[in-house]
């Protein structure tokens, strides 16, 4: 089993991640917000997503794909609702929308940890990031004041995405998309 320790200020990540992505208008809206903040405040650009599982250690990609497909088939479609905005002194959680607590999400996170043989000492916080970067709180307050997000930020999840996440965000690569079981 792997134990993950990392520097909260680091702009690089390792291995693979499992993501859920919003779709349609909400995706476009959030992508626009992420790009605007990245351009204005010198952050990274990335696709809007919530993370199901982070930092899956490098392994045979075919094996990771098989495990992701297997995991997806045990999951049923469910809804994620994004609510309050939070800022933290962590590169990958500099500014984010916290998802409403969700029993399915918790259960699927636990399943994912088991499936990939990972122990996570960090509490699982389901969220969708709007900005990656190391900037002072004053700047984050300015960002928050400038946000104009959709009133409702609910989305249905019916697939899981496997990404290779070695290095910085511009090096992330989508490996595949796997539909959830019905």
Phi and psi in degrees as a GROMACS rama.xvg file:
@    title "Ramachandran Plot"
@    xaxis  label "Phi"
@    yaxis  label "Psi"
@TYPE xy
-106.508  136.868  UNK-2
-107.654  129.739  UNK-3
-101.984  123.459  UNK-4
-126.54  135.445  UNK-5
-152.852  160.367  UNK-6
-79.7321  118.996  UNK-7
-61.6147  -19.1013  UNK-8
-90.3814  -8.26982  UNK-9
-69.7313  137.058  UNK-10
-95.3046  5.11686  UNK-11
-112.223  154.63  UNK-12
-133.148  178.157  UNK-13
-130.17  163.392  UNK-14
65.9884  -131.309  UNK-15
-131.175  156.482  UNK-16
-131.331  151.782  UNK-17
-107.136  126.041  UNK-18
-120.787  154.741  UNK-19
-111.468  137.428  UNK-20
-118.636  136.233  UNK-21
-67.7376  167.354  UNK-22
-129.741  170.316  UNK-23
60.8276  -136.457  UNK-24
-62.6709  -39.4658  UNK-25
-64.4384  -42.6591  UNK-26
-57.1228  -49.3229  UNK-27
-60.9552  -44.4525  UNK-28
-58.7693  -48.7333  UNK-29
-67.8589  -38.8444  UNK-30
-61.7422  -40.8706  UNK-31
-62.8161  -43.9109  UNK-32
-61.2536  -46.8743  UNK-33
-60.2733  -46.2824  UNK-34
-64.6854  -41.4607  UNK-35
-62.6382  -46.8522  UNK-36
-64.799  -40.4169  UNK-37
-62.0747  -42.6549  UNK-38
-69.8844  -42.9934  UNK-39
-73.5207  -34.7861  UNK-40
-116.644  17.2227  UNK-41
62.2315  43.2516  UNK-42
-103.104  -170.927  UNK-43
-93.5627  152.069  UNK-44
-98.5877  141.081  UNK-45
-157.94  164.632  UNK-46
-79.4222  141.311  UNK-47
-63.1567  130.967  UNK-48
-159.522  157.715  UNK-49
-111.993  143.892  UNK-50
-93.6172  128.175  UNK-51
-86.4291  -42.8157  UNK-52
-148.33  131.707  UNK-53
-107.371  153.855  UNK-54
51.5153  53.9376  UNK-55
-73.99  123.409  UNK-56
-59.6814  148.372  UNK-57
-55.2864  137.249  UNK-58
-156.871  -176.076  UNK-59
-59.9465  122.668  UNK-60
-61.3013  -38.2353  UNK-61
-60.6973  -36.7485  UNK-62
-68.5531  -42.1058  UNK-63
-63.5302  -40.1182  UNK-64
-63.8272  -45.4386  UNK-65
-60.8571  -43.361  UNK-66
-65.2326  -40.4688  UNK-67
-64.5248  -43.2468  UNK-68
-61.5014  -43.4855  UNK-69
-62.9119  -45.4868  UNK-70
-60.9218  -47.8728  UNK-71
-57.4849  -39.198  UNK-72
-68.1547  -19.8189  UNK-73
-90.9245  -4.69748  UNK-74
-103.202  147.834  UNK-75
-107.529  149.906  UNK-76
-55.9248  143.216  UNK-77
-150.713  173.667  UNK-78
-108.919  141.099  UNK-79
-114.631  133.495  UNK-80
-120.391  121.619  UNK-81
-89.6608  135.622  UNK-82
-124.792  -112.379  UNK-83
-65.6544  156.353  UNK-84
-93.8684  132.849  UNK-85
-127.401  153.527  UNK-86
-128.177  138.738  UNK-87
-133.561  163.055  UNK-88
-88.116  51.8291  UNK-89
-136.35  131.645  UNK-90
-50.9397  -51.3206  UNK-91
-83.8659  -1.11358  UNK-92
-131.52  36.2568  UNK-93
-61.6272  -41.7312  UNK-94
-151.564  123.909  UNK-95
-152.731  161.129  UNK-96
-97.1623  124.491  UNK-97
-80.8141  137.757  UNK-98
-81.2729  146.723  UNK-99
-59.3494  139.587  UNK-100
-52.3167  139.771  UNK-101
-148.303  115.181  UNK-102
-60.0717  -39.5942  UNK-103
-63.7602  -46.2864  UNK-104
-58.8762  -45.034  UNK-105
-59.3383  -47.3081  UNK-106
-63.7277  -42.9774  UNK-107
-70.1381  -32.078  UNK-108
-63.896  -44.6651  UNK-109
-61.8589  -43.5429  UNK-110
-59.6056  -42.3269  UNK-111
-64.9105  -42.5912  UNK-112
-57.5008  -45.6069  UNK-113
-64.47  -47.8863  UNK-114
-56.6563  -39.315  UNK-115
-99.7422  4.56233  UNK-116
62.1012  43.5474  UNK-117
-114.499  139.358  UNK-118
-104.636  131.126  UNK-119
-119.303  117.756  UNK-120
-84.695  -11.145  UNK-121
-88.704  142.275  UNK-122
-63.4185  143.528  UNK-123
-82.9105  116.675  UNK-124
-115.79  105.136  UNK-125
-73.4582  122.748  UNK-126
-156.135  165.838  UNK-127
-124.034  116.659  UNK-128
-75.2438  144.283  UNK-129
-110.641  -20.5853  UNK-130
-151.937  133.491  UNK-131
-111.06  127.732  UNK-132
165.181  166.337  UNK-133
-108.965  95.7129  UNK-134
-131.767  155.057  UNK-135
-65.3371  158.408  UNK-136
-56.5338  -35.8811  UNK-137
-56.3166  -43.7151  UNK-138
-66.6725  -40.0338  UNK-139
-64.0934  -37.3036  UNK-140
-61.7559  -40.0027  UNK-141
-64.0324  -42.6992  UNK-142
-59.6322  -48.1582  UNK-143
-59.5857  -43.0205  UNK-144
-62.9586  -28.4375  UNK-145
-87.4294  -9.22162  UNK-146
-68.4094  138.874  UNK-147
-132.484  90.8269  UNK-148
-97.0484  156.929  UNK-149
-58.1613  149.824  UNK-150
-63.5406  -47.2831  UNK-151
-105.368  127.815  UNK-152
-123.878  55.5004  UNK-153
-99.5743  142.465  UNK-154
-147.354  147.905  UNK-155
-83.3682  137.404  UNK-156
-107.029  120.596  UNK-157
-132.858  9.00885  UNK-158
-150.394  158.303  UNK-159
-119.033  143.508  UNK-160
-112.726  133.273  UNK-161
-102.262  124.421  UNK-162
-120.356  141.702  UNK-163
-85.6598  124.615  UNK-164
-124.476  39.0597  UNK-165
-73.175  127.384  UNK-166
85.358  -151.197  UNK-167
-80.3329  166.241  UNK-168
-57.381  -33.6269  UNK-169
-68.1928  -14.0255  UNK-170
-94.7272  -2.90203  UNK-171
-67.4203  141.524  UNK-172
-131.854  132.254  UNK-173
-77.5733  121.142  UNK-174
-86.1021  -41.0044  UNK-175
-174.629  169.293  UNK-176
-126.277  129.767  UNK-177
-127.816  121.054  UNK-178
-68.0318  144.319  UNK-179
-74.9211  155.141  UNK-180
-62.9556  163.827  UNK-181
